[in-house]
Every structure is written in structure tokens, then in C-alpha cells.
Amino acid sequence: MPERDACLVVSAASWFEISEGSAASDLEQDEYRLRCRILVEGAQSIVAHIFGLADASGRFHRLVPPLLKPISKDKILREESWDRDVA
């Protein structure tokens, strides 16, 4: 499967596990939307470059540097499209 862009929605607990508690700890909310480029997709997990994180209002903030992380598919609540033309 080729690389693709996606917006993944994960629970707060999953985000803190993925980010290892280091990123965006000031954005306390129930769900996090992650702008990602999915590099590898397997049956149980994906490997993704995570470029941005949405705050509660839906505004994305860039992660510098982007995170390269494996994400278990059971941690993903849903996947949304990522329109690159929208900031």
C-alpha cells in the first residue's frame, strides 16, 4: 500500500502513550486529531510521521520536529481525511 496522508483521531490516553507524554501536555482534551503521513500499514499497526496536533477548537499546531511513531490500530478511534489545502 502506498504512503498516504490521514487525520487520525485517538483518545487522550492513547495520545500520551504515543507521544510518551512529551508533546502538547498543555492541551487537555478527550480526543486528539493527528495529521499524519502513514508510511507503513500492517494488520495490527501503522507507522506514521505525525506532523500536527489539533487543539480543542480544531486548530492544528505543527509538531517540530514531526514524530515518527508506530501506532496500534486499536488506539485509533477513527480516520478522517486531511485536506492539505486547509491550514
PyMOL Python script that loads the backbone (N, CA, C, O; Angstrom):
from pymol import cmd

cmd.read_pdbstr("""\
ATOM      1  N   MET A   1       0.852  -1.182   0.000  1.00  0.00           N
ATOM      2  CA  MET A   1       0.000   0.000   0.000  1.00  0.00           C
ATOM      3  C   MET A   1       0.898   1.245   0.000  1.00  0.00           C
ATOM      4  O   MET A   1       1.831   1.324   0.799  1.00  0.00           O
ATOM      5  N   PRO A   2       0.635   2.204  -0.869  1.00  0.00           N
ATOM      6  CA  PRO A   2       1.466   3.409  -0.925  1.00  0.00           C
ATOM      7  C   PRO A   2       1.253   4.299   0.296  1.00  0.00           C
ATOM      8  O   PRO A   2       0.252   4.181   1.004  1.00  0.00           O
ATOM      9  N   GLU A   3       2.210   5.189   0.528  1.00  0.00           N
ATOM     10  CA  GLU A   3       2.071   6.172   1.598  1.00  0.00           C
ATOM     11  C   GLU A   3       0.815   7.001   1.346  1.00  0.00           C
ATOM     12  O   GLU A   3       0.403   7.203   0.204  1.00  0.00           O
ATOM     13  N   ARG A   4       0.216   7.477   2.444  1.00  0.00           N
ATOM     14  CA  ARG A   4      -0.970   8.324   2.293  1.00  0.00           C
ATOM     15  C   ARG A   4      -1.079   9.266   3.475  1.00  0.00           C
ATOM     16  O   ARG A   4      -0.561   8.986   4.556  1.00  0.00           O
ATOM     17  N   ASP A   5      -1.749  10.377   3.264  1.00  0.00           N
ATOM     18  CA  ASP A   5      -1.989  11.345   4.327  1.00  0.00           C
ATOM     19  C   ASP A   5      -3.319  11.033   4.979  1.00  0.00           C
ATOM     20  O   ASP A   5      -4.269  10.617   4.315  1.00  0.00           O
ATOM     21  N   ALA A   6      -3.380  11.240   6.291  1.00  0.00           N
ATOM     22  CA  ALA A   6      -4.623  10.989   7.022  1.00  0.00           C
ATOM     23  C   ALA A   6      -4.643  11.843   8.280  1.00  0.00           C
ATOM     24  O   ALA A   6      -3.613  12.326   8.749  1.00  0.00           O
ATOM     25  N   CYS A   7      -5.832  12.011   8.802  1.00  0.00           N
ATOM     26  CA  CYS A   7      -6.021  12.652  10.095  1.00  0.00           C
ATOM     27  C   CYS A   7      -6.584  11.565  11.009  1.00  0.00           C
ATOM     28  O   CYS A   7      -7.724  11.129  10.844  1.00  0.00           O
ATOM     29  N   LEU A   8      -5.779  11.138  11.967  1.00  0.00           N
ATOM     30  CA  LEU A   8      -6.190  10.063  12.871  1.00  0.00           C
ATOM     31  C   LEU A   8      -6.710  10.659  14.167  1.00  0.00           C
ATOM     32  O   LEU A   8      -6.129  11.605  14.699  1.00  0.00           O
ATOM     33  N   VAL A   9      -7.786  10.116  14.668  1.00  0.00           N
ATOM     34  CA  VAL A   9      -8.358  10.557  15.933  1.00  0.00           C
ATOM     35  C   VAL A   9      -8.091   9.464  16.961  1.00  0.00           C
ATOM     36  O   VAL A   9      -8.446   8.300  16.771  1.00  0.00           O
ATOM     37  N   VAL A  10      -7.449   9.879  18.066  1.00  0.00           N
ATOM     38  CA  VAL A  10      -7.114   8.939  19.138  1.00  0.00           C
ATOM     39  C   VAL A  10      -7.589   9.515  20.471  1.00  0.00           C
ATOM     40  O   VAL A  10      -7.810  10.720  20.589  1.00  0.00           O
ATOM     41  N   SER A  11      -7.743   8.660  21.460  1.00  0.00           N
ATOM     42  CA  SER A  11      -8.123   9.125  22.791  1.00  0.00           C
ATOM     43  C   SER A  11      -6.945   9.840  23.443  1.00  0.00           C
ATOM     44  O   SER A  11      -5.803   9.685  23.010  1.00  0.00           O
ATOM     45  N   ALA A  12      -7.220  10.616  24.471  1.00  0.00           N
ATOM     46  CA  ALA A  12      -6.156  11.324  25.188  1.00  0.00           C
ATOM     47  C   ALA A  12      -5.138  10.341  25.751  1.00  0.00           C
ATOM     48  O   ALA A  12      -3.933  10.571  25.651  1.00  0.00           O
ATOM     49  N   ALA A  13      -5.611   9.253  26.339  1.00  0.00           N
ATOM     50  CA  ALA A  13      -4.690   8.258  26.906  1.00  0.00           C
ATOM     51  C   ALA A  13      -3.785   7.683  25.830  1.00  0.00           C
ATOM     52  O   ALA A  13      -2.591   7.488  26.058  1.00  0.00           O
ATOM     53  N   SER A  14      -4.352   7.408  24.653  1.00  0.00           N
ATOM     54  CA  SER A  14      -3.549   6.877  23.549  1.00  0.00           C
ATOM     55  C   SER A  14      -2.531   7.905  23.073  1.00  0.00           C
ATOM     56  O   SER A  14      -1.385   7.555  22.792  1.00  0.00           O
ATOM     57  N   TRP A  15      -2.941   9.187  22.978  1.00  0.00           N
ATOM     58  CA  TRP A  15      -2.007  10.225  22.529  1.00  0.00           C
ATOM     59  C   TRP A  15      -0.819  10.330  23.482  1.00  0.00           C
ATOM     60  O   TRP A  15       0.324  10.409  23.033  1.00  0.00           O
ATOM     61  N   PHE A  16      -1.072  10.333  24.780  1.00  0.00           N
ATOM     62  CA  PHE A  16       0.033  10.458  25.729  1.00  0.00           C
ATOM     63  C   PHE A  16       0.939   9.239  25.687  1.00  0.00           C
ATOM     64  O   PHE A  16       2.141   9.352  25.928  1.00  0.00           O
ATOM     65  N   GLU A  17       0.380   8.079  25.384  1.00  0.00           N
ATOM     66  CA  GLU A  17       1.201   6.879  25.208  1.00  0.00           C
ATOM     67  C   GLU A  17       2.034   6.984  23.926  1.00  0.00           C
ATOM     68  O   GLU A  17       3.225   6.672  23.929  1.00  0.00           O
ATOM     69  N   ILE A  18       1.411   7.418  22.843  1.00  0.00           N
ATOM     70  CA  ILE A  18       2.115   7.566  21.564  1.00  0.00           C
ATOM     71  C   ILE A  18       3.231   8.601  21.682  1.00  0.00           C
ATOM     72  O   ILE A  18       4.352   8.369  21.230  1.00  0.00           O
ATOM     73  N   SER A  19       2.916   9.742  22.292  1.00  0.00           N
ATOM     74  CA  SER A  19       3.878  10.839  22.379  1.00  0.00           C
ATOM     75  C   SER A  19       4.844  10.668  23.544  1.00  0.00           C
ATOM     76  O   SER A  19       5.767  11.464  23.720  1.00  0.00           O
ATOM     77  N   GLU A  20       4.624   9.626  24.333  1.00  0.00           N
ATOM     78  CA  GLU A  20       5.428   9.351  25.525  1.00  0.00           C
ATOM     79  C   GLU A  20       5.374  10.526  26.498  1.00  0.00           C
ATOM     80  O   GLU A  20       6.348  10.826  27.189  1.00  0.00           O
ATOM     81  N   GLY A  21       4.203  11.190  26.537  1.00  0.00           N
ATOM     82  CA  GLY A  21       3.956  12.259  27.499  1.00  0.00           C
ATOM     83  C   GLY A  21       4.727  13.530  27.259  1.00  0.00           C
ATOM     84  O   GLY A  21       4.695  14.431  28.098  1.00  0.00           O
ATOM     85  N   SER A  22       5.431  13.639  26.125  1.00  0.00           N
ATOM     86  CA  SER A  22       6.322  14.774  25.939  1.00  0.00           C
ATOM     87  C   SER A  22       5.735  15.932  25.148  1.00  0.00           C
ATOM     88  O   SER A  22       6.221  17.057  25.267  1.00  0.00           O
ATOM     89  N   ALA A  23       4.721  15.696  24.357  1.00  0.00           N
ATOM     90  CA  ALA A  23       4.235  16.747  23.465  1.00  0.00           C
ATOM     91  C   ALA A  23       2.828  17.184  23.827  1.00  0.00           C
ATOM     92  O   ALA A  23       1.970  16.360  24.144  1.00  0.00           O
ATOM     93  N   ALA A  24       2.603  18.479  23.778  1.00  0.00           N
ATOM     94  CA  ALA A  24       1.278  19.081  23.927  1.00  0.00           C
ATOM     95  C   ALA A  24       0.577  18.698  25.219  1.00  0.00           C
ATOM     96  O   ALA A  24      -0.633  18.475  25.227  1.00  0.00           O
ATOM     97  N   SER A  25       1.324  18.620  26.306  1.00  0.00           N
ATOM     98  CA  SER A  25       0.707  18.259  27.578  1.00  0.00           C
ATOM     99  C   SER A  25      -0.216  19.363  28.091  1.00  0.00           C
ATOM    100  O   SER A  25      -1.005  19.139  29.009  1.00  0.00           O
ATOM    101  N   ASP A  26      -0.116  20.570  27.492  1.00  0.00           N
ATOM    102  CA  ASP A  26      -0.984  21.664  27.906  1.00  0.00           C
ATOM    103  C   ASP A  26      -2.354  21.620  27.234  1.00  0.00           C
ATOM    104  O   ASP A  26      -3.234  22.403  27.592  1.00  0.00           O
ATOM    105  N   LEU A  27      -2.553  20.731  26.278  1.00  0.00           N
ATOM    106  CA  LEU A  27      -3.826  20.617  25.567  1.00  0.00           C
ATOM    107  C   LEU A  27      -4.618  19.450  26.134  1.00  0.00           C
ATOM    108  O   LEU A  27      -4.633  18.363  25.556  1.00  0.00           O
ATOM    109  N   GLU A  28      -5.270  19.673  27.254  1.00  0.00           N
ATOM    110  CA  GLU A  28      -6.015  18.584  27.885  1.00  0.00           C
ATOM    111  C   GLU A  28      -7.408  18.495  27.287  1.00  0.00           C
ATOM    112  O   GLU A  28      -8.227  19.398  27.456  1.00  0.00           O
ATOM    113  N   GLN A  29      -7.671  17.393  26.584  1.00  0.00           N
ATOM    114  CA  GLN A  29      -8.964  17.156  25.947  1.00  0.00           C
ATOM    115  C   GLN A  29      -9.179  15.652  25.848  1.00  0.00           C
ATOM    116  O   GLN A  29      -8.260  14.875  26.103  1.00  0.00           O
ATOM    117  N   ASP A  30     -10.391  15.239  25.477  1.00  0.00           N
ATOM    118  CA  ASP A  30     -10.730  13.816  25.431  1.00  0.00           C
ATOM    119  C   ASP A  30     -10.148  13.102  24.224  1.00  0.00           C
ATOM    120  O   ASP A  30      -9.703  11.958  24.322  1.00  0.00           O
ATOM    121  N   GLU A  31     -10.153  13.787  23.079  1.00  0.00           N
ATOM    122  CA  GLU A  31      -9.657  13.199  21.834  1.00  0.00           C
ATOM    123  C   GLU A  31      -8.635  14.131  21.201  1.00  0.00           C
ATOM    124  O   GLU A  31      -8.676  15.349  21.377  1.00  0.00           O
ATOM    125  N   TYR A  32      -7.725  13.527  20.466  1.00  0.00           N
ATOM    126  CA  TYR A  32      -6.716  14.290  19.734  1.00  0.00           C
ATOM    127  C   TYR A  32      -6.769  13.911  18.268  1.00  0.00           C
ATOM    128  O   TYR A  32      -6.872  12.732  17.929  1.00  0.00           O
ATOM    129  N   ARG A  33      -6.700  14.911  17.397  1.00  0.00           N
ATOM    130  CA  ARG A  33      -6.642  14.691  15.954  1.00  0.00           C
ATOM    131  C   ARG A  33      -5.203  14.895  15.531  1.00  0.00           C
ATOM    132  O   ARG A  33      -4.603  15.932  15.814  1.00  0.00           O
ATOM    133  N   LEU A  34      -4.652  13.907  14.855  1.00  0.00           N
ATOM    134  CA  LEU A  34      -3.258  13.912  14.454  1.00  0.00           C
ATOM    135  C   LEU A  34      -3.162  13.967  12.935  1.00  0.00           C
ATOM    136  O   LEU A  34      -3.728  13.117  12.248  1.00  0.00           O
ATOM    137  N   ARG A  35      -2.460  14.947  12.411  1.00  0.00           N
ATOM    138  CA  ARG A  35      -2.190  14.979  10.969  1.00  0.00           C
ATOM    139  C   ARG A  35      -0.954  14.132  10.723  1.00  0.00           C
ATOM    140  O   ARG A  35       0.114  14.380  11.283  1.00  0.00           O
ATOM    141  N   CYS A  36      -1.121  13.128   9.876  1.00  0.00           N
ATOM    142  CA  CYS A  36      -0.072  12.127   9.690  1.00  0.00           C
ATOM    143  C   CYS A  36       0.157  11.801   8.224  1.00  0.00           C
ATOM    144  O   CYS A  36      -0.703  12.008   7.368  1.00  0.00           O
ATOM    145  N   ARG A  37       1.337  11.288   7.975  1.00  0.00           N
ATOM    146  CA  ARG A  37       1.609  10.577   6.725  1.00  0.00           C
ATOM    147  C   ARG A  37       1.853   9.142   7.141  1.00  0.00           C
ATOM    148  O   ARG A  37       2.828   8.843   7.831  1.00  0.00           O
ATOM    149  N   ILE A  38       0.963   8.251   6.721  1.00  0.00           N
ATOM    150  CA  ILE A  38       1.101   6.840   7.044  1.00  0.00           C
ATOM    151  C   ILE A  38       2.117   6.242   6.085  1.00  0.00           C
ATOM    152  O   ILE A  38       1.928   6.255   4.868  1.00  0.00           O
ATOM    153  N   LEU A  39       3.201   5.715   6.655  1.00  0.00           N
ATOM    154  CA  LEU A  39       4.302   5.180   5.854  1.00  0.00           C
ATOM    155  C   LEU A  39       4.153   3.689   5.617  1.00  0.00           C
ATOM    156  O   LEU A  39       4.401   3.201   4.514  1.00  0.00           O
ATOM    157  N   VAL A  40       3.745   2.963   6.657  1.00  0.00           N
ATOM    158  CA  VAL A  40       3.595   1.506   6.588  1.00  0.00           C
ATOM    159  C   VAL A  40       2.301   1.152   7.301  1.00  0.00           C
ATOM    160  O   VAL A  40       2.026   1.653   8.392  1.00  0.00           O
ATOM    161  N   GLU A  41       1.510   0.291   6.684  1.00  0.00           N
ATOM    162  CA  GLU A  41       0.269  -0.143   7.328  1.00  0.00           C
ATOM    163  C   GLU A  41       0.225  -1.657   7.350  1.00  0.00           C
ATOM    164  O   GLU A  41       0.236  -2.309   6.306  1.00  0.00           O
ATOM    165  N   GLY A  42       0.174  -2.208   8.554  1.00  0.00           N
ATOM    166  CA  GLY A  42       0.071  -3.644   8.720  1.00  0.00           C
ATOM    167  C   GLY A  42      -1.300  -4.020   9.239  1.00  0.00           C
ATOM    168  O   GLY A  42      -2.192  -3.176   9.337  1.00  0.00           O
ATOM    169  N   ALA A  43      -1.466  -5.289   9.569  1.00  0.00           N
ATOM    170  CA  ALA A  43      -2.757  -5.770  10.064  1.00  0.00           C
ATOM    171  C   ALA A  43      -3.078  -5.208  11.448  1.00  0.00           C
ATOM    172  O   ALA A  43      -4.236  -4.915  11.745  1.00  0.00           O
ATOM    173  N   GLN A  44      -2.054  -5.055  12.298  1.00  0.00           N
ATOM    174  CA  GLN A  44      -2.278  -4.642  13.680  1.00  0.00           C
ATOM    175  C   GLN A  44      -1.857  -3.207  13.988  1.00  0.00           C
ATOM    176  O   GLN A  44      -2.331  -2.616  14.959  1.00  0.00           O
ATOM    177  N   SER A  45      -0.960  -2.639  13.161  1.00  0.00           N
ATOM    178  CA  SER A  45      -0.445  -1.307  13.469  1.00  0.00           C
ATOM    179  C   SER A  45      -0.040  -0.570  12.206  1.00  0.00           C
ATOM    180  O   SER A  45       0.024  -1.132  11.113  1.00  0.00           O
ATOM    181  N   ILE A  46       0.231   0.715  12.403  1.00  0.00           N
ATOM    182  CA  ILE A  46       0.752   1.552  11.326  1.00  0.00           C
ATOM    183  C   ILE A  46       2.012   2.239  11.844  1.00  0.00           C
ATOM    184  O   ILE A  46       2.225   2.338  13.052  1.00  0.00           O
ATOM    185  N   VAL A  47       2.833   2.707  10.930  1.00  0.00           N
ATOM    186  CA  VAL A  47       3.951   3.582  11.263  1.00  0.00           C
ATOM    187  C   VAL A  47       3.666   4.886  10.546  1.00  0.00           C
ATOM    188  O   VAL A  47       3.424   4.908   9.339  1.00  0.00           O
ATOM    189  N   ALA A  48       3.696   5.987  11.313  1.00  0.00           N
ATOM    190  CA  ALA A  48       3.304   7.269  10.742  1.00  0.00           C
ATOM    191  C   ALA A  48       4.232   8.384  11.191  1.00  0.00           C
ATOM    192  O   ALA A  48       4.753   8.373  12.306  1.00  0.00           O
ATOM    193  N   HIS A  49       4.426   9.346  10.297  1.00  0.00           N
ATOM    194  CA  HIS A  49       5.023  10.629  10.643  1.00  0.00           C
ATOM    195  C   HIS A  49       3.870  11.501  11.102  1.00  0.00           C
ATOM    196  O   HIS A  49       2.923  11.706  10.343  1.00  0.00           O
ATOM    197  N   ILE A  50       3.919  12.019  12.315  1.00  0.00           N
ATOM    198  CA  ILE A  50       2.855  12.862  12.851  1.00  0.00           C
ATOM    199  C   ILE A  50       3.336  14.307  12.748  1.00  0.00           C
ATOM    200  O   ILE A  50       4.305  14.693  13.401  1.00  0.00           O
ATOM    201  N   PHE A  51       2.649  15.106  11.920  1.00  0.00           N
ATOM    202  CA  PHE A  51       3.065  16.476  11.635  1.00  0.00           C
ATOM    203  C   PHE A  51       2.348  17.525  12.469  1.00  0.00           C
ATOM    204  O   PHE A  51       2.898  18.596  12.720  1.00  0.00           O
ATOM    205  N   GLY A  52       1.127  17.231  12.901  1.00  0.00           N
ATOM    206  CA  GLY A  52       0.352  18.237  13.609  1.00  0.00           C
ATOM    207  C   GLY A  52      -0.632  17.627  14.574  1.00  0.00           C
ATOM    208  O   GLY A  52      -1.016  16.463  14.460  1.00  0.00           O
ATOM    209  N   LEU A  53      -1.028  18.446  15.526  1.00  0.00           N
ATOM    210  CA  LEU A  53      -1.952  18.034  16.573  1.00  0.00           C
ATOM    211  C   LEU A  53      -3.006  19.123  16.715  1.00  0.00           C
ATOM    212  O   LEU A  53      -2.667  20.300  16.838  1.00  0.00           O
ATOM    213  N   ALA A  54      -4.290  18.741  16.698  1.00  0.00           N
ATOM    214  CA  ALA A  54      -5.371  19.728  16.803  1.00  0.00           C
ATOM    215  C   ALA A  54      -5.706  20.004  18.257  1.00  0.00           C
ATOM    216  O   ALA A  54      -5.739  19.095  19.086  1.00  0.00           O
ATOM    217  N   ASP A  55      -5.957  21.282  18.554  1.00  0.00           N
ATOM    218  CA  ASP A  55      -6.440  21.640  19.882  1.00  0.00           C
ATOM    219  C   ASP A  55      -7.954  21.441  19.926  1.00  0.00           C
ATOM    220  O   ASP A  55      -8.553  21.013  18.939  1.00  0.00           O
ATOM    221  N   ALA A  56      -8.564  21.747  21.052  1.00  0.00           N
ATOM    222  CA  ALA A  56      -9.999  21.504  21.231  1.00  0.00           C
ATOM    223  C   ALA A  56     -10.858  22.268  20.220  1.00  0.00           C
ATOM    224  O   ALA A  56     -11.962  21.831  19.895  1.00  0.00           O
ATOM    225  N   SER A  57     -10.362  23.402  19.722  1.00  0.00           N
ATOM    226  CA  SER A  57     -11.123  24.182  18.743  1.00  0.00           C
ATOM    227  C   SER A  57     -11.000  23.614  17.335  1.00  0.00           C
ATOM    228  O   SER A  57     -11.713  24.044  16.428  1.00  0.00           O
ATOM    229  N   GLY A  58     -10.094  22.643  17.146  1.00  0.00           N
ATOM    230  CA  GLY A  58      -9.887  22.055  15.826  1.00  0.00           C
ATOM    231  C   GLY A  58      -8.723  22.668  15.069  1.00  0.00           C
ATOM    232  O   GLY A  58      -8.422  22.245  13.953  1.00  0.00           O
ATOM    233  N   ARG A  59      -8.063  23.657  15.656  1.00  0.00           N
ATOM    234  CA  ARG A  59      -6.913  24.297  15.005  1.00  0.00           C
ATOM    235  C   ARG A  59      -5.674  23.435  15.205  1.00  0.00           C
ATOM    236  O   ARG A  59      -5.355  23.028  16.323  1.00  0.00           O
ATOM    237  N   PHE A  60      -4.983  23.165  14.104  1.00  0.00           N
ATOM    238  CA  PHE A  60      -3.792  22.322  14.167  1.00  0.00           C
ATOM    239  C   PHE A  60      -2.554  23.122  14.523  1.00  0.00           C
ATOM    240  O   PHE A  60      -2.388  24.265  14.097  1.00  0.00           O
ATOM    241  N   HIS A  61      -1.691  22.503  15.308  1.00  0.00           N
ATOM    242  CA  HIS A  61      -0.391  23.057  15.676  1.00  0.00           C
ATOM    243  C   HIS A  61       0.670  22.104  15.152  1.00  0.00           C
ATOM    244  O   HIS A  61       0.555  20.889  15.315  1.00  0.00           O
ATOM    245  N   ARG A  62       1.693  22.646  14.528  1.00  0.00           N
ATOM    246  CA  ARG A  62       2.771  21.818  13.986  1.00  0.00           C
ATOM    247  C   ARG A  62       3.585  21.204  15.118  1.00  0.00           C
ATOM    248  O   ARG A  62       3.841  21.840  16.141  1.00  0.00           O
ATOM    249  N   LEU A  63       3.981  19.962  14.910  1.00  0.00           N
ATOM    250  CA  LEU A  63       4.916  19.320  15.818  1.00  0.00           C
ATOM    251  C   LEU A  63       6.308  19.460  15.210  1.00  0.00           C
ATOM    252  O   LEU A  63       6.553  19.001  14.094  1.00  0.00           O
ATOM    253  N   VAL A  64       7.208  20.086  15.937  1.00  0.00           N
ATOM    254  CA  VAL A  64       8.564  20.293  15.446  1.00  0.00           C
ATOM    255  C   VAL A  64       9.531  19.680  16.436  1.00  0.00           C
ATOM    256  O   VAL A  64       9.586  20.118  17.585  1.00  0.00           O
ATOM    257  N   PRO A  65      10.288  18.687  16.030  1.00  0.00           N
ATOM    258  CA  PRO A  65      10.203  18.002  14.748  1.00  0.00           C
ATOM    259  C   PRO A  65       8.999  17.051  14.742  1.00  0.00           C
ATOM    260  O   PRO A  65       8.473  16.708  15.801  1.00  0.00           O
ATOM    261  N   PRO A  66       8.566  16.625  13.546  1.00  0.00           N
ATOM    262  CA  PRO A  66       7.479  15.645  13.480  1.00  0.00           C
ATOM    263  C   PRO A  66       7.885  14.362  14.200  1.00  0.00           C
ATOM    264  O   PRO A  66       9.064  14.015  14.265  1.00  0.00           O
ATOM    265  N   LEU A  67       6.895  13.673  14.734  1.00  0.00           N
ATOM    266  CA  LEU A  67       7.156  12.399  15.404  1.00  0.00           C
ATOM    267  C   LEU A  67       7.031  11.261  14.405  1.00  0.00           C
ATOM    268  O   LEU A  67       6.108  11.249  13.591  1.00  0.00           O
ATOM    269  N   LEU A  68       7.936  10.318  14.456  1.00  0.00           N
ATOM    270  CA  LEU A  68       7.834   9.090  13.670  1.00  0.00           C
ATOM    271  C   LEU A  68       7.507   7.994  14.671  1.00  0.00           C
ATOM    272  O   LEU A  68       8.352   7.621  15.485  1.00  0.00           O
ATOM    273  N   LYS A  69       6.278   7.475  14.615  1.00  0.00           N
ATOM    274  CA  LYS A  69       5.810   6.551  15.649  1.00  0.00           C
ATOM    275  C   LYS A  69       5.022   5.393  15.076  1.00  0.00           C
ATOM    276  O   LYS A  69       4.304   5.546  14.087  1.00  0.00           O
ATOM    277  N   PRO A  70       5.159   4.224  15.705  1.00  0.00           N
ATOM    278  CA  PRO A  70       4.220   3.139  15.426  1.00  0.00           C
ATOM    279  C   PRO A  70       2.949   3.387  16.246  1.00  0.00           C
ATOM    280  O   PRO A  70       3.019   3.821  17.396  1.00  0.00           O
ATOM    281  N   ILE A  71       1.801   3.109  15.650  1.00  0.00           N
ATOM    282  CA  ILE A  71       0.526   3.292  16.343  1.00  0.00           C
ATOM    283  C   ILE A  71      -0.283   2.021  16.156  1.00  0.00           C
ATOM    284  O   ILE A  71      -0.544   1.595  15.031  1.00  0.00           O
ATOM    285  N   SER A  72      -0.677   1.422  17.269  1.00  0.00           N
ATOM    286  CA  SER A  72      -1.519   0.241  17.222  1.00  0.00           C
ATOM    287  C   SER A  72      -2.894   0.646  16.687  1.00  0.00           C
ATOM    288  O   SER A  72      -3.451   1.661  17.108  1.00  0.00           O
ATOM    289  N   LYS A  73      -3.437  -0.137  15.768  1.00  0.00           N
ATOM    290  CA  LYS A  73      -4.735   0.200  15.171  1.00  0.00           C
ATOM    291  C   LYS A  73      -5.856   0.233  16.210  1.00  0.00           C
ATOM    292  O   LYS A  73      -6.858   0.920  16.009  1.00  0.00           O
ATOM    293  N   ASP A  74      -5.705  -0.496  17.311  1.00  0.00           N
ATOM    294  CA  ASP A  74      -6.761  -0.474  18.326  1.00  0.00           C
ATOM    295  C   ASP A  74      -6.783   0.840  19.111  1.00  0.00           C
ATOM    296  O   ASP A  74      -7.714   1.077  19.879  1.00  0.00           O
ATOM    297  N   LYS A  75      -5.780   1.690  18.932  1.00  0.00           N
ATOM    298  CA  LYS A  75      -5.751   3.002  19.582  1.00  0.00           C
ATOM    299  C   LYS A  75      -6.408   4.081  18.727  1.00  0.00           C
ATOM    300  O   LYS A  75      -6.668   5.180  19.215  1.00  0.00           O
ATOM    301  N   ILE A  76      -6.678   3.780  17.455  1.00  0.00           N
ATOM    302  CA  ILE A  76      -7.267   4.750  16.532  1.00  0.00           C
ATOM    303  C   ILE A  76      -8.785   4.667  16.620  1.00  0.00           C
ATOM    304  O   ILE A  76      -9.377   3.630  16.323  1.00  0.00           O
ATOM    305  N   LEU A  77      -9.414   5.774  17.032  1.00  0.00           N
ATOM    306  CA  LEU A  77     -10.870   5.814  17.147  1.00  0.00           C
ATOM    307  C   LEU A  77     -11.520   5.903  15.778  1.00  0.00           C
ATOM    308  O   LEU A  77     -12.513   5.231  15.502  1.00  0.00           O
ATOM    309  N   ARG A  78     -10.942   6.749  14.916  1.00  0.00           N
ATOM    310  CA  ARG A  78     -11.447   6.884  13.550  1.00  0.00           C
ATOM    311  C   ARG A  78     -10.392   7.597  12.706  1.00  0.00           C
ATOM    312  O   ARG A  78      -9.436   8.178  13.219  1.00  0.00           O
ATOM    313  N   GLU A  79     -10.600   7.529  11.418  1.00  0.00           N
ATOM    314  CA  GLU A  79      -9.719   8.219  10.480  1.00  0.00           C
ATOM    315  C   GLU A  79     -10.542   9.218   9.686  1.00  0.00           C
ATOM    316  O   GLU A  79     -11.634   8.897   9.216  1.00  0.00           O
ATOM    317  N   GLU A  80     -10.026  10.416   9.539  1.00  0.00           N
ATOM    318  CA  GLU A  80     -10.670  11.461   8.772  1.00  0.00           C
ATOM    319  C   GLU A  80      -9.757  11.874   7.635  1.00  0.00           C
ATOM    320  O   GLU A  80      -8.555  11.613   7.681  1.00  0.00           O
ATOM    321  N   SER A  81     -10.307  12.511   6.616  1.00  0.00           N
ATOM    322  CA  SER A  81      -9.460  12.975   5.514  1.00  0.00           C
ATOM    323  C   SER A  81      -8.678  14.189   5.964  1.00  0.00           C
ATOM    324  O   SER A  81      -9.106  14.933   6.847  1.00  0.00           O
ATOM    325  N   TRP A  82      -7.528  14.379   5.347  1.00  0.00           N
ATOM    326  CA  TRP A  82      -6.686  15.537   5.629  1.00  0.00           C
ATOM    327  C   TRP A  82      -6.580  16.334   4.348  1.00  0.00           C
ATOM    328  O   TRP A  82      -5.919  15.916   3.397  1.00  0.00           O
ATOM    329  N   ASP A  83      -7.226  17.470   4.326  1.00  0.00           N
ATOM    330  CA  ASP A  83      -7.175  18.355   3.177  1.00  0.00           C
ATOM    331  C   ASP A  83      -5.954  19.241   3.344  1.00  0.00           C
ATOM    332  O   ASP A  83      -5.953  20.146   4.178  1.00  0.00           O
ATOM    333  N   ARG A  84      -4.918  18.991   2.561  1.00  0.00           N
ATOM    334  CA  ARG A  84      -3.668  19.738   2.672  1.00  0.00           C
ATOM    335  C   ARG A  84      -3.828  21.215   2.333  1.00  0.00           C
ATOM    336  O   ARG A  84      -2.966  22.019   2.688  1.00  0.00           O
ATOM    337  N   ASP A  85      -4.918  21.595   1.651  1.00  0.00           N
ATOM    338  CA  ASP A  85      -5.124  22.996   1.302  1.00  0.00           C
ATOM    339  C   ASP A  85      -5.667  23.803   2.467  1.00  0.00           C
ATOM    340  O   ASP A  85      -5.700  25.032   2.407  1.00  0.00           O
ATOM    341  N   VAL A  86      -6.097  23.125   3.535  1.00  0.00           N
ATOM    342  CA  VAL A  86      -6.631  23.815   4.712  1.00  0.00           C
ATOM    343  C   VAL A  86      -5.576  23.789   5.791  1.00  0.00           C
ATOM    344  O   VAL A  86      -5.048  22.728   6.123  1.00  0.00           O
ATOM    345  N   ALA A  87      -5.260  24.961   6.347  1.00  0.00           N
ATOM    346  CA  ALA A  87      -4.202  25.053   7.371  1.00  0.00           C
ATOM    347  C   ALA A  87      -4.660  24.485   8.679  1.00  0.00           C
ATOM    348  O   ALA A  87      -3.902  24.480   9.649  1.00  0.00           O
TER     349      ALA A  87
END
""", "prot")
cmd.dss("prot")
cmd.show_as("cartoon", "prot")
cmd.util.cbc("prot")
cmd.orient("prot")
